[in-house]
Amino acid sequence: TRLRELAAGHAMRDFLLFAAELAHVQHEVLQDYPEVALPSADDLLAAGRAAQAPLPAPLWPRDPAWRGALRRMLELLVPRLAGSPALAAVQALLVLEDDHLEGQAELLLQGAAGLDMSAAPLVAAGLQVYWTHMVLATQQAHGAARQEPFGRTLDATLCPCCGSLPTASITRLDASGSNYRYLHCSLCSTQWHMVRVKCSHCESTKGIHYHSLEAVATDGAKQDANMASVQAETCDECGHYLKMVRMERELHVEPVADDLASLTLDILVSEAGYQPHGINLLLLTGEGD
């Protein structure tokens, strides 16, 4: 819903609408996901003692069922993309063999070169549903015994469930009106708390600045940048940044959707010399020669 809202009148309208269709089939497949191997109680205990993520993305042995779920997503996506240039990429991925899919998944999760950039958002979408299902299923299986399967890890800047980078952070509203900040995982959609005015990369509290795009109305008046719902939080100590979406300024912000729709902010902050801490798996960019 948020992707469709943001697409209206946007320069990236076609891509945002494609991402909305992709999110729709992700949700549909997640409702009836096949059974997959999950971490055992001993696995969770060992991860907790080592303060490591129990479902580490680069190391976890992927269940073959994820490929079947991805193909089901692609089949559901085909009729929704009639007339879209993205349809060819979906159909091409549908006929690829298992080894090729696993190879692309490995490259994506390891951040290695050689990734097929046209297939990357689709493979990533399949992996997102797979990891989201595992996190939910693990919580359900062990929550019944009043055990919390996921806890604090050594690196608070990475997801405590799968060890992935965040896409963005979000300030959420609670019943008291407080707006705590949470990082939003790029792979399993877990949100974990991080203190505000603290770099999400190096955890420094020095040299933190906030940048936002300035909208200009038809009458030439400029929007108050201090009220922007999407900001880039930059750190002068390590030279990294991560975008923040703020519910107290716009209730319906969503980390993945608003991150995609504010690509211009990434470009400007990168031109100022900052490196991204986060990643949006639905819009990966290739490196030049």
Salt bridges, closest charged atoms under 4 A:
GLU5 OE1 - ARG2 NH1 3.33
ASP14 OD1 - ARG13 NH1 3.29
GLU21 OE2 - ARG4 NH2 3.67
GLU21 OE1 - ARG80 NE 2.46
GLU28 OE1 - HIS24 NE2 3.90
ASP98 OD2 - ARG67 NH2 3.26
ASP98 OD1 - ARG71 NH2 2.80
GLU102 OE1 - ARG62 NE 2.89
GLU102 OE2 - ARG67 NH1 2.53
GLU106 OE1 - ARG62 NH2 2.91
GLU203 OE1 - LYS198 NZ 3.75
GLU214 OE1 - LYS222 NZ 3.59
GLU233 OE1 - ARG181 NH1 2.76
ASP236 OD2 - HIS209 NE2 2.81
GLU248 OE2 - ARG246 NE 2.85
GLU250 OE2 - ARG2 NH1 3.00
ASP258 OD2 - ARG2 NH2 2.83
ASP259 OD1 - LYS243 NZ 3.13
ASP266 OD2 - LYS243 NZ 2.36
